[in-house]
Amino acid sequence: MMNDSTGKHSQYEIEIEGHLDDRWQEWFEGFTLTRTADGRTFLTGPIRDQAALHGVLKKINNLGLTLISVNPVNP
């Protein structure tokens, strides 16, 4: 289960290849977009459960983006 005992959402960092510009911020609601100098974008934000994680990954796939990694982030 992805929720901790306090009912808070788990934080995840999703790394994709390429830079997403700021117009995608709304598409990935609740996530922070961070672009790196070497051409990657990190999406960092809350994921409430497995279904929500799969939804975000489906968006990435539907956009034709290359997924590099998906990692939980300790608060």
Secondary structure, DSSP 4 states (H G I P E B T S, - for coil): --S-TT-PPEEEEEEEES---GGGTTTTTT-EEEE-TTSEEEEEEEE-SHHHHHHHHHHHHHTTPPEEEEEEE--
